[in-house]
Amino acid sequence: MKKIRILFMVLTLTSLFICCHTSKKADNLITKNPNYEYDENRIAVIADMCDRASQLLENQTVPADKLNKEMSQLFDTLNFTIRHCQAFEFNMWLRGYARYIVKPVIMNDRLNDDVKEKIIYTPYEWTISQTDSSVFAYTTMFRGSGEMYNRFANIILYSKAEIQECTFVISNYTDTIIENFKIEFYDKEEKIKTLEMSDAELIDSFNADEGVLRMIFPINNFLSLFEKSGSVRITFNAKNEEVLFMHIFPPEEQKLIMSLFGGHK
């Protein structure tokens, strides 16, 4: 678990970006105030929680009631933080940590079903930021925690006045190659519908030599597929392999996104 602490220390020194907004302090570090500032102190608190929970999970002598209490508190914190924290690298690390810990949690007989259910959809949450005049939401896709900083994709929704956009940003820093790109949605019957590149308002390859590709679509094009789909698959050819990102759409997340953006259909 030392790697967790080292990574968090790196994160606190990394520039944080993506739609930062005004924050206000709260007295309780575990407050449910969505405007709470995720500063170094807050990050350190969550780092300690992750370390402790992982250690307890690995320790077979820890009683079930204590383990369930600790893991439940951690998962509540992860879900809330991913929903509200606009610090992109930290947010993505938490998604990766959640992906990493899902299997040992599910396989642990000491944990009850209610606790297990809290973590299953955590990596697939949408991060939300709202003001009186705008709504912003994004989620992050990657193959696995081990490469999430080198290869990942973001789906970004934005609505303000006359601007309603869906942006896909694909990053491949491993070898910078992104070819034969596809975005495919799967409905509950596993039927495939493609988000056509010809419908894009903009395909920005300005940073292609760095391994970044950006596409902007009318938000309606995305929502019409999203609300009927159980998952989305992004594929592209890299230097020596096909890269595939799978991302599920939990029903509660679909309801939330449609409630925020569905009025623009």
N, C-alpha and C positions, 0 to 999 in steps of 0.2 A: 504493500500500500504506500510505500515511500514515493513511488512514481506519481501517485495522485497528488501528494503535496507538492512535489517538484513541478508538476504541470500547472497546478494552480498558481504557484509563484511566478511561473512564466506568463500565465494569463494576466496577472495583475500588472505586468509591465508592458503588455501589448496594447496598442491603441484599440479602443473600442468604438464600433461604428454601427450603422444602420438605424436611422430614424431615432436618434436620441431626443429626449424631451425633458422639460423641466421637472425636477423631482423635489420632494420635501422629506425631511428627516422624520423618523418615527422612533418612539421610545423603546419599542419591543423589536428585537432583531428578527423575530419570526412573525412580524406583523403581516396582515393581509391587505395592506395598503398598496395598490398597484403602482403608485407613484414612488414607492420607496427606492432610494438610490442604491444600486448594487455597486458599492465601493469596495475597497480592499478589505475592510472589516467584515462586510456582509459575505464576500466571497470566502474569507477565511472561516467563517462560521459554517458555511455549507460544506467546505472542504473537510472540516473536522467531523461533520455529520456523516459524510461519505466514508471517510476513513474508519470511523467507529462502527458504522453499520456493516461494512465489508468484513471487518475483523470479527464482529459478533456472528456474522453469517458463516464464517469459516470455523468458528470455535464450536465444536460439538457439545461442549459442556454447558453452554448457555441455555437456561430454561426457555421453554417455548413462549411463555407469557411475556418475558422480558424481550425476547427476540421480536415477537410480533409488535410490541409497543414501539421499539426503536425503529424497526423497518417501516411501520405505518407512518411515523412522524417524518422519516426521511422522504418517503414517497409523496406525502402531502406537500412537503417543501419543494421537491423536484417539480411536481406538477404545477405548483403555483409560480415557481421561478421561471420555468420555461414559458409559461403563459404570458408573463409580464416583463421579464428582463430583456432590455434592448441591447445589452452588451453582447455582440454577436459571437465572439470566440468563446466566451464563458457559457453562453446559451448552448452553443453547439457541443461543447465539452460535456455538458449535462445530458444532452441527447445521447452522446456516445457512451457515457457512463451507464445510462439507463438501458441502452441496447446490450451492453456488456453484462449487466447484472441480471437481466431477465431470466436467463436459463438457470443459473444457480438458485434463484428465488423460486422459480416454478418447481424445480426438482427437490426443494427442501421440505421435508415432511413436517417440520416443526411450525411452518408458517400456514396460517389458515387461508381459505379461499378469498376472503374479503381483502386481506393484505396483498395477496398475489394479484388480484384484479386491478389494484391501484397502479401497478407498474407496467402492465402489458401494453397500454396505449401511450405511455409517456413519451417515447421518442417521436411519436407521430402527431404531437400537439401542434397547434398553430400559436405563434406569438402575436399578441394583439396590442395595438396602441391606438387610442382614440383621442380626439379633441372635439370641440363643439362643431367643427366644420369638416373634419377629415377622419378617415379610418384607414389603418395600415395593418396588414397581417402577412406573416411569412411562415414557412416551414422549410426544413432542411433535409435533404436526402443524401445518403451515402451507402456504399456497399457494406462497410463494417467499420468498427471503431478504430481499427489499426491504421486506416488510411484516410480518415475523415477530413483531415486538414489538407490533403493533397488532391483528393478527388471528391467533389460534392456538387450538389445542385440545390439552388434555392428557388422556391415558388413564392412570388411576392405579389400581393394584391393591394391596390391603392385606389381610394376613392376620395375625391374632393371636388365639389362643384361640378364643372363640366368634364373633369378628368376621371375616367374609370379604366384602370389598366391592370393587366396581368402580365408580369414579367418573369421569365425563366432565365436564371443566370447559372451557367454550367462552368465549373472550374476544373481543369485537369492540369495541375502543376507537376504531375509525375513525368509526363513526356510532352505535354502541351498540344497533343494531337486530339482533335474533335472532328470526326468525319462521319458521314451517313447518320446524322442525328435524327432520332425519332422520339415523339412523346405519344404514348398509347395508354388509353384508359380502359379498365376492365370493369364491366358491370357484374352484378351478382351471379349471372349465368356464365361468366368468363368470356363474354363476347367483347371483342376489341373495337374501340373507336379511336381514331387518330386525330390529334390536334394538328391540322394541316399547316405546314410552313407557309403555304401560299396565303394564309389568312393573317399572317403576322403584319403588324403595322411597321415594325422595324426589326431587322436582323443586324445586330451590331457586332462586327468582327474586328473592331479597331484594336482590341487587345488579344487577338487570336494567337499572335506569336508568343504570348505569355501563357496561353492555355485558358483563355476566358472567352466565352461566347454568350451573348445576351440577345433575347428575343422578347418583343413586346406585342401582346395580343389584346384585342378588345376584351374587356372583362366578361362580357356575355358569352364569348366563345369558350372560355374556360368554365364558367359556371354551368352552362348547359350540359357539359360532360361530367363535371365534378359531382353535381347533385344526384346523378344516376349511377355513379361508379363506386366500386368498393376499394379500388386502388389505382395507382398510376405507375407506369413503367417508362423510364428514360433509358435509351440505349444509344451508344455511339462507338465508333471504332477508334481505338487508341493506336499506339505504335505497333504493338504486337498482340493485341487482344481486343475483344469486344467487352466494353464496360456496361454493366447493367445496374441501375438503381431502381429498387422497388420501394414504394411508399403506400401504406394503407390509409384509408379515410375512415376513421372510427365514426360511427353514427352520430355521437354527440358533437364531434368536431364538425361534421357536415352541417348539422343543425345550426351550430354557432356561426359558421361562415356564411351560410345562406341567410341567416337573420341579419347579418351585418352588411352583406353585399347583394343579396338576392333582389332587392328593390330596383336594381339597375338592369334587370333582365328585360 
